[in-house]
Structures are given as C-alpha cells and as structure tokens.
Amino acid sequence: MSVPSVTQGRGAFTAVGKDNGKRYYQWVPDAPLDGASPTKNVNYQAVNLGVKAIQARINSYDLGYAPLLTVNGLFDEQTAVAVRAAQRALGLGEDGIAGPLTCRALWRDLFIWFGGLHHAPASQLYGFMMLESVGDPGAVGYTTPSDRGLNQINLVAHSNITVEQAFNPNFSVDYTAKRLSDARIKYSGKSSDLKNRCAIAQHNSPLQANQLYATGEYPSEQIKKYVETVLRHALNFK
C-alpha cells in the first residue's frame, strides 16, 4: 500500500481522524469510529488500523469473552464490551475506552516476549513506545509525517516495511527489539553505559549513534534528549 500524503500527522491519542470526534478509541451511539473510508487521508487510515490492532490484541487474550471480535477496524458496541472485559482482566477501570492506560497494558506482554526473544531489555522497548506514541497503535508522526505506529517506524527510511506492518504492534515491537538487540552487539566493546545509550540512539538516528560511540559525547541536544527520555520512561516499566 502506498503511503498517503500528509502535511501534519495526527500524533498520538488526538481527535484528528476519528469520526466521532473523541480523543481516544471509543464507541459512541450514532457516531461510529471506523476510519475505514478509502477516500479519506492517512489520519483515518491510521484510526482504522489502530482499531484493528486493539481488536486483534484483545482476541489474543483468554478473557472468557465470546464470540471473538471481527478485526475490521470498526470500534462498535461489541468492541467496547470486549475492551471492558480486557480492562477487567488487566485490573483497570472498566469504561470501554481504549486510551493510554488500557493500550499500554495491552502491549506490555509484547515487550517482555519480544525482548526475551531477541535479548533486548523490555524496559527500553517500553521506553521507545512511550516516547514515540504513548501507546497509540494508530499514531502518525507529527514532526515526521512518514512515521507510523507504536514505535514510529519511518516508511521512507524503511521502504521494505508496509503500512500495515508498521501499524501492527506485534510487528513493530518485534522489529524494534531485533534492531535494539543488533545495536547492543554493534556498540559493545566499550562501557555498558555507552552501549545502552548508543543502542537507543540508533532508533532515532543511526548516524548520531555512530558519532556518540566514536566520541562518547552526544553530537546534539536532540539525540541526548531522545536517549534520556527513553531511559526515563524505561524506569517506569513494571
């Protein structure tokens, strides 16, 4: 699928692109949230694929909820009921709204699973997500419009990745964990602290990660802020 043009992304958890005008993913009577119209722009496409991600993730849990949701990108009443069931299972308040707390809880096991698979710190994978999307599976880059999904995979820099893959949390976390693991190997050989910082920096800028490794100093305030923000969020992973 080609990437629709967009001059300003919808960021994370905004009302932009949502047919019902709400900030988060929720069902509103007579105002369905679908984002499915092929004539609409990337913001609506992002909502549709974000809802699909939520539906597929809920279906992966053994919630005692039947029937399984149809993964169609339509946040309907049935999806809201299933979100409540997931919230109950996850120990959250049951409001049927897929907002930041609910989505972060839905993706949590992915960091542990793919982190373990690729020998990458789950806490840092969580840190990437928090900085890049705050947990919104349908996030589109605000400053970089070609960024997509939980970890804001750039579809220009990574043209081999499809739109659907970038918006798929399983793919996004798996891909990010593999890259983080490879970077930790690449940047080993000096201090453990430098390895950590360089491996995180490469997700944002491989060039600056290389410069950081060569000198031990951040080449810009931008990459310093990026790395330190990921590490700060990583401390809150439980």
Secondary structure as UniProt FT lines:
FT   TURN            16..17
FT   TURN            19..20
FT   TURN            29..30
FT   TURN            38..39
FT   HELIX           42..60
FT   HELIX           77..89
FT   TURN            90..91
FT   HELIX           100..118
FT   HELIX           122..132
FT   TURN            133..135
FT   TURN            137..138
FT   TURN            145..146
FT   STRAND          147..148
FT   TURN            149..152
FT   STRAND          153..154
FT   TURN            155..160
FT   HELIX           163..166
FT   HELIX           169..186
FT   HELIX           192..204
FT   HELIX           206..215
FT   HELIX           221..234
FT   TURN            235..236
//
